[in-house]
Amino acid sequence: AVPAAAPPRKGTPDVDELRARAAAGGKLSNKEKRLLKDLERKEKLEAEASAPAGEEELEPEAPDLSAIAVSVPGARAAEDCEEGAVAASGGTDVVVDNFSASAPGRALFTDASLRLAAGRRYGLLGPNGRGKTTLLRLLAARRLPVPAALDMLLVDQEVRASGEPVYQQVMRAHRRREEAAIEERDLLAALEAQESAEEAEANGGPPAPAFDWPGAFARVTALETELEALGAHRAEADARRILAGLGFTEAMQEADSRALSGGWRMRVALAKALHVRPRLLLLDEPTNHLDLEGVLWLGEHLRTSWQGTVVVVSHDVDFLEESCTDMLVVDLERVAHFGGRVDRYAEMRRQLEAKRVKEYEAQQKLLKELKKGGGGMSDDKARKEVLRKLHVTALMEAPKPYSVKFDFTGLEDGAGAVSLHGVTFAHPGGRTLFKDLDLRLDEGTRVALVGANGSGKSTLLKVIAGEEAPDAGGVRLGETVRLAHVSQSRGGLDGSQTVHEEISEGQETLQLGAHAVSARAYAACFNLRGAAQEKRVSALSGGERGRVHLAKALKSGCNLLLLDEPTNDLDVDTLRSLEEAIAAFAGTAVVVSHDRWFLNRVCSHLLLLHGDGRTTFFQGCWEEYEAHLARVAAESEAGGGQDAAAAAAGPMSESVMAAARSAGRRGL
């Protein structure tokens, strides 16, 4: 949440005065700079809250489904689809065979099949831009045949700002329960009014209107039974439990959502879906907006408490393996099932690619045979004959290998050492994020910043980068330090530009350290090749935007990398390449991430921010820290107490300690 600025104390300059002084070239103290930024942020928040609903600033739009052409041979209407699925699954399995979908200029799915068994939890993997988000949205819009009796919810965008408390927003998401509660309230009011009218008539007043007492009592009884079945008596407790698991404090649950940032409003949308409990839950990168504790809680909740079907797009390997029963891969215009282990993903990709190459070669061989010789068919007739013989709706394009290869070596130029001395940062009128922080990071160190949302991780990166001024202490960078800061917002991209224009910025040759490289070859290293370089930035998927942002940030060379949630929206292949590049990077890297697999692969140290000014430095990766907590928990339980374990875990104790105990039980 964006902290509200405290009202200026008597004698404190207001925002206009501070702006005027800055514009006139006057010098502002660090505290005045912080106050000005905080007041401007409050102004922006108030302006957003008072803006009409349609003028809210939202994240980049999802693909426009009106531009997606869908074909499902022999598809039944929704009401018939329900009947067809009842025999096998009681109407809750999803079975879609041989469907095709295409966006303008390219095929997304060709003769693909999708099967979702009721009660299973599916992780959806695949390269960026291959249609994972589109598949979820086609299901949610029922553009693919889905049983009519199957209720669905897709969580892919933040809720609109509302003036009611967050917990009430979550409760009201259950529409049928709200409708039943309103009907019961109105009916009870009508009963009371009728009783008063009949009492007045008995005392000589006007005659009371006719009233169906037996029918009214029967309806009230039916509504009470329905509300009991819908869990009305425990609705508030359930909403608050879910919100707490996703990181909402009691104060945040009571506040209205106009005071929340976009990321927190995404959490409200997720909380609403978890509270409603649809029989098919569709989640698009839900961990992007969660801190590590929230990721742990959500994985545990889906694994132990969710009874419906789930399809989740995520790059977080540990989250998928802990919460999902099955994995699906979207690639090469198909959807393939490959069991419940992400480590089989690479093998399945290779199998799909090999199968695709064989199918393409068979298609080309048939085309050639139909057209050869003097009496051969024309191109158009041969194409139609191939479609008929192979029972497909479109010809296959030549398979292109998908590969991303980040290489940060050669970017370094000198040592990337950085030291912090007594650094303190607090929001004006608010809490202290970190206090008296002393830290030295030498060349080759890779440290992860870990903590709950709002604990100051992104702020610390900004302080190191010189984008925020600390209240006390200072940051010292080595004389030869060249810094690259990749922010979480992925901002600064011009949607009207092509990918090539955005990365090259008019320079056909880029200087990467001591090497000159063509701008197009450089973009190709991020798997932005050929036609992809001519796409408008506004048309890119989240993962593609992330790769463009990385390419822009890193092209000038650096020996100090500051990465804020770099894994968000990246597919597994891109993520693996990023891990390898950071591991081979000879400079210094400071990383914010909630992805445990990523932290284990790239980081040598952890800096835990507890959000109350305290910090803890741990030498080792996340898995080693988890093992440390497991040992502390075991020793504490053996001694009959939990204080030491809670102290070791800090404010993340409940979820993190549960994960540590689980890891201990699994022998990790």
N, C-alpha and C positions, 0 to 999 in steps of 0.2 A: 504494500500500500504506500501511496505517496504521503509522507507525514505532513500533517497540517502545520503551517507556520504559526508560532505563538504570536499573539498580538504584540505590536511594538511597545516596549516599555516607555515610560515617560522619558523624553530626551533622546529616544532612538530615532534616527532618520527614517523617513518612509521611502517607499520604492521610487517615487518620482524624484525625491531629493538625491538619492543615490545614483539614479540614472543620469541626472543633470550633472552631477559632479564627475561621473565617469566620462560623459560626452565632452565635458569641458577640459578633459585631460588631467583632472584631479586624481590624486592617488588614494586608493581605497585600501584599508587594512584587510588582512585575510578574513577576519570575522565579518567585516562589512561586505566583502565579496560574497561570502557564504550567505549572509542575510539577504543581499540583493537577489541571488539565484533562488533562494527559498521563497521569497516574496513573489518573484516572477512565476515560479512554479505554481504557487497558490492561485495567482491571478488566472493562469492558464486553466487550472483545474476548475475554478469557479465558472470561467467562460464556457468550458466544455459541458459542465453540469447544467448550465442555463440554456444551452443551444437546443434547437428543435431536434427530435429524435433522429431525423434523417440526416443530420449534419454531423453525426459523431465520426470521429476519426477512427477507422477500422484498419485491420491488417490487410495486406494485399488480397484482392478478391480471389476466391477459389474459381476453378474452371467453370465457364458458362455452359451449363448442361444443354441449353437450347441449341448450341453449336455442335453437340455430339450426336452423331447418327448411330442408332442402335438397331441391330437385327437379331431376332431370336426365332429361328425356323420353328413353325408349329407352336409358337407360344400361345398359351391360353390366357383368357382374361383373368384378372385377379381373383374374381369369385370362383372361377373354375379351378384356378391353381390351388386354392385351398382344398377343394374336393379331391384333386389328384394327389395331394400330399398326405391326406388323412390316413390312407391305408398303411403307408409305411411309417409315418412318424406322428400321427395325430395332428398334422397341419403345422408343425413347427420346424421341420427341416427345410432348407433351401436347396433346390436342385435346378440348376440352369445349365443346359447342354448346348454346345455349338453356337454360342452367341458371338456376335461381332460388334465392335464399336469403333468409330473413327472420328477424329477431330479434323478440322479443315487442313488438308494437305498431308495427313499422316494417319496410319492405322494404329489403334491402341490395342485392340483385341481382335483376333481372327480365329473363328471356329474354336473358341475357348470354352471351357466348362468349369463350373463352380459348384461345389457341394459343401454345405455347412450342416453338420449334424447337431440337433438340439442339445444344448448343455455343454458343448465343447467350446474351448477358448482358443481362437486362432490368431497367431502372429502373422502379419502380412509384410513380407520383405520383397526387395527388388531394387534395381537401380533407380536413381532419380529420374523423373520425367517419363516413366514407363506406364503410368496409369493407376497407381495405388489409390491416390485420393479420389480420382475419377470413379474407380470401382465402388468405393464406399458411397459416393454421392449418387451413383446410379441405383444402388440398392435402396438408399434412403428415399429417393424420389420414386421408387417402384418402377423405374424404367426397365429393370430386369424383373422377371416373374418371381414374386415373393408371395407366400400364402397370405391371404387377406386377413386371417385371424392373428397373424404374427405382428405384434406391435414393435416398432423400432424407434431408436433415437440415435442421431448422429451428433457427436460433439466435435465441432470443427471451427467454431467461432465464439467469441466472447458474448456474454449477455449484454443487453442494453442497460445503461445506467438507470437506476430506480431510486426513488426516495424512501422506499420501505426497507426495514432491516434485512440484512443478507439472509438470516436464517428463515425469515418469512418468505423471501423470494424462493428459497429452496423448497419450502413446504408447499407453496402454491403451484409448484411445477406439476404436482399430481392432480391433473385436471378433473378426473372422475371423482376423486375424494373431495376436492373443493366444491364441485357441483352438488354432490350428495350432502355435504355439510351445509351449503347455502339453502338447499331445498328443505332440509330438516329444520334449520333455523326459521325459515319463512313459515313452515307448516306449524311449528310450535307457537309462533307468534299469532298465526291464524286461530289456533285452538284457544289461546288465551283471550283473544278478542271475542271469539264466539261465546266463551264462558261468561265474559263480562256482559255481553249483549243479552244473554239469557237470564242472568241475574237481574239486570235492569228491567227486563220484561216482567219477571216475577214480582218486582217491586212496583209495578204499575207503569213502567216505561213503555216505549214503542215496541212492537213485536220484533223479535230477533229474526234474522234471515234463516232460511232453511239451511241445514248443515248435515253432511254425511259423517256423523261421528264414527261409526264402525270403519268406514273406508279410510278416514283420517288416521285413526289409531293403527290400522293395519299397515298403512304407508309409513308411519313413524317407526313401527317395529321393523319393517323391511329395511328402512334406511339405517337404523341403528345396527342391524345385523350386517349390512353391507359395509358400513363404516368400521365396524369391529374387524371384519375380514380384511379391510384395506389398511388396518393398522393406525386408525386415526388417533387412538389414545397414546400411541408412542411416536407419532409423527415428529413432534418437535425434538424429542430426545434423539431420534434417528438422524434428523437434519443436522443437529448440533454435533453429533458424534462424527459424521462424515466431514463436516467443515473443519472440525478440530484435527482430524486425520490429514486433511489437505493443508494444514498450517494456519488456519484462522484462529486467532485468539478470541477470548470471550468478547472483548471490546470490539473487534472487527466484525463478529457475528451480529452484534447489536447495531453497528453503524450501517448507513445506507451505501449502496454500491457506487454512488457518485464520487466517493472519496477513494475508489480503488483504481489502480492502473489496469491497463489492458490485460496483463498477465494474470492478475488476481481475478479479473472478471471472467477469464477463461476457466479459472478454478471454480468459480460459482457455477458456470455452465456444466462443468464436470460433476460437481456436487449435486446439481439438480437431476442429472441423468442417473447417478448412483442411487439417489433417493427414490426416484420413480420406479426403478428396476424393470426396464422393458425386457421383453423376452429376447430381443436382439439388440445388443449395444454395439455401436460402431464408434471407434475412437481413432482420431487422426493425430498422431504424435502427442499423446497426452502428457508425456514426461517433459516436453519442452518447457512447460510453465511451472514445473515442480522443482523444489530443492531435493536434496538427497533423502531427507526424512520423508517427504511427501511421496517420492518414488517407492521407497520401501513400504510405506503404508498402503499405497494403491495396489502394489503387487500382492501383498498379503491379503487385502480385501477381496480382490478378484479370485484369488486361489482358494480362499477358505469360506467366503460368504456369498459368492455370486452363483446363482443357480441357472441363469439363462445362458444364451449363446453370446460370445464376444468375438468381434473382429477388431484387432488393434494394429495400426501402422506405427512402428517404432524402430528406432535405430539402436535402442538400449538392449544389448545382448543379454545381460543379467536379468533385466526386467522381463524380457520375453520368455526366457527359460524358466524363470520362477513362477510366472503367472499364466503361461499358455500350455495347453495340452497338445496342440498341433501347430505346424508351420506351413504357410503357403508362400510361394514365390511368384511374383508377377514379373515376367520378362519374355521377350521375344513373342509378344502378342498372345501369350498363354498364361494360364494359372495352374500351377503344379503343387501338389501336396507332397511334403517330404518328412512326415513324422514330427516329433516334438523336440528335436535338438537343432539349435542354430549352427552347430559346428558341421552339420551336413549341408549347409547352404551352398558352400563353394562346390561341393561334389554334385549337388543337384543342378547348379548353374551349368557346370561342364556337361552334364548329361543332356540338359535342354539344348545347349548350343550344338552339341554333336547331332542330336536328333533333328534340329532345325536345318543344319547343313545338309544332312541326307535328304530331307524333304525338299529342300530347294534344288538340290542336284537332280532329284527324280523329276521335279516339275520342269526344269530346264531341258532335261533329256527328252521328255515327252513333247515339249514344245518344238524342239529341233526336229524330232522324227515326223511330226505332223506337217512341218513346213518344208522338209527337204524334198528334192526331186522336182521335176517339171510339173507334176500334178499336185504338188503340195498345196496346203491351205494358205490363205492369206493370214496376216498377223492377227486380225480381229477374229476370224473363224477359228484359228488355232487356239487363241486364248479362251474362247467360249467352250471349245471342246475339252480343253484341259480342266476348266472349272467343272464341267459336267462329269468327266471321268473321275476326278479326284474328290468330288462331292464337297467343294469349298465355294465360298462366295467371292473370294478375291485372290488374285495371284500374290504369291509371296515375294517380298523384296529380298535382295541378297543380304544374308546375316552380316552384321557388323559387330566386331568384338567390342565389349564395354570395358574400358580400363581407365583408371585414374592414377596418375603417378606424380605425387607431390615430391619435390626435391628441394629442401632448404639448404643443402650443402652448397657452398659457393656464395651464399648470401652474407655469411659472416665476414666481418672486417674488423679485427681487433677484439678485445675482451668485452663481454657484455655484463660486467659486474655492476651491481646496484646495492646500495646500503641505505637503510632507514634508521634514523636516530630519534628516539623518543617521540615518534609520530602519534598524534592524538587527533581524532576527528569526531565531531558531534554535530547533529543537526541543531540549528539555533532554536533554543527552547525545548529541545527534544533530548533523546537518549544518546549516550556516547557509544559509537560503534567499535572503536578500538582506541586504547589508551597506552601511552608510553611504549609503543611498539619499537623494539630494536631488532633489526633483521639484516643480515648480509647474505647476498646471493652471488656466489662466484660463477665464473664461466663454466658452463656445462651442467649447472644445477637446473632441475626441472621440478618446480614446486606447484602443488595444487592448493587452491584456496577452497576450503570446505566449510559450509555453514548453512543455517536456515535462510530462507528468503528474507531480505531486509537486514541481514547481519553485517553487511558492509563489504561483500566480496567485490562487486563491481566498483564500488567507491574506492577501494584500496587500489585497484588497477588504475583508476583515473588519477589518484594521488601520485602513483609512480610515474604515470605518463605526463604529469604536470597539468592535467586538465581540471583538477580540483586542488585547492590549497588546504593543507592541514591547519588545524587550530593551534597546534604546537609541534615542535620538532621539525625535521627536514628530511628530504630525500636527496641522495648524492649519487649521480650516475658517473660511471667512468668516462674519461676524456674521449675515448674512441667509441662510446656506445651509440649505436644507431637503432632506434626503437620503432617497432611496428605494433600498433594496437588494433586488434580486431574486436569491435564492440558487439554486444549481444543484439543490439537493435537492427544490425545489418542495414543501417540507414545510409544515406548519401548516394543511392543509386538512382539514375535518371531513367524512368520507365520508357521514355520516348526514344532512347538510344538503342542501337543494336549491341549485342554482347561485345563484338569486336570494337565498336566505337567507345564503349564504356571502359574496357580494359586498356586499350591502346592510348586513349585520350589524344588522338591525332598523331601519335608517334608509331611509325611502322617498325622501328627497331628499338628494343628496350635494353638498357644496361643493367644486367643482373650481376652485382659484384664486379668481377673483372671480366665478365663475359658479355658480349653483345648477342642478343637473341631476337629473332623476328617476333612481333607481337602475336601473330597467328600461331606460331609454334609454341609460344609461351602459354597461350590460352588452351592449346591442345593438351598440355600437361595436366590441366584440370578437367579433362574429358569434355572440353568445349571445342568441338571440331566441325569443320565443314559448314553445313547448313545451320548448325547450332550457333555459330558465331554471327549469323545474320538474323537470329530471332530478336525480337524486341524484349528488353528487360521486363516489361510489364507482363509478358506472356510466360515467364519462367516459373517453374515449380519452386517450392521453398528450398529444396536441396540445390537446385541450379543457381538460385540467387545467392545461396551461401558460398558456392564455389566461385562465383564472380566476385563477391566481396573479398574472399581470401586472396584471389588473384590480384585485385587492386591493391590490397593492403601490403602484400609481400613483394611487389615488383620492384620496389626501390631498394631492397636489400636491408638486412638488419642483423644485429647480434643479440637483441633483447626482444623476445616475442611476448606480447601480452594478449592472451586469448580468452575471451569471455563467452562461454558456452559455445565453443567452435563446433561441437558435434550436432547441434540442433539441425534437424531436417536432412542430415547427410545419410546416404544409404550405407550399407555395411561395407561395400567395396571401397567407397570414398573414405569411410572412417578408418579402415585398415591402412590405407595409403597415408592418411594424415598421421596415424599413430607411428608408422615406420619413419616418416619424415621428421617428426619431432624427436623420436628416439635417436636419430642419426644427427640431429642438429647440434653443432658444437658450441652454440651460444647459450644464453640463459633463457629459460621459458617459465612464465608464470601463467597458470591455467585455472580458469573457473569451469567446473563441470560437475554434473550430477550423475554422470555415466561411470559406474564403478569399473566396468571392464576397461574403459578408456583410461581411467586413473591408474589402474593396476599396470597397464602396458607402458605408460609414458612417464609417470611421475616418480621421482626418487624421494620426495619429502612432502609432507602435508602441513599446511598452516590452517588450524581450525579457528574460526571466528565465532565466538559464543554470543555475539550480539549485545553484550552488556559491558563492553570495554575490554574483556579478557580475551586473550588468544593463547593457543597451545601449538607449539611446534613439535612435529613428530617425524622422526627419521625413518622413512619406509613408505611403501605404497598403501593403498586403502585396504587390501587384503591382509597386510601385516598389522594394520591398525585394528581391523576387525578381530584378528586372532588375539591381539593384545586385550581387547575388550572382553573377548570370550574367557580368557584366563582370569581377568579381574572379576568377571561375573561368577565364574566357578569358585574362585577363592572366597568371594563375598557370600555366596550361597552356602558354602561349606561352613563359614563362620556364623551363619544365621542372620546376616544383615545385607542390605542393599546400598548403603550409603556410599561405600567406596566405588561400587560399580556406577552409580548415578553420577558421582563426581568425575569419574574418568570419562564418561560419555558426554558430560555437559548437558545443555538444554535439549540435545537430540536423544536423550537417554532411552526413552520407551521404545521407539521404532528401531534405533540402531542396536540397542542391547538385544532386542528380540531377534534381529537378523544375525547378530553375533552368536546367540545361543543356537539358532537354526544351523548356522555354519558349523558350529561345534558338533551338533548331532549328526550332520552329514559327513563329518570327518574331513572338512576342508581346512 
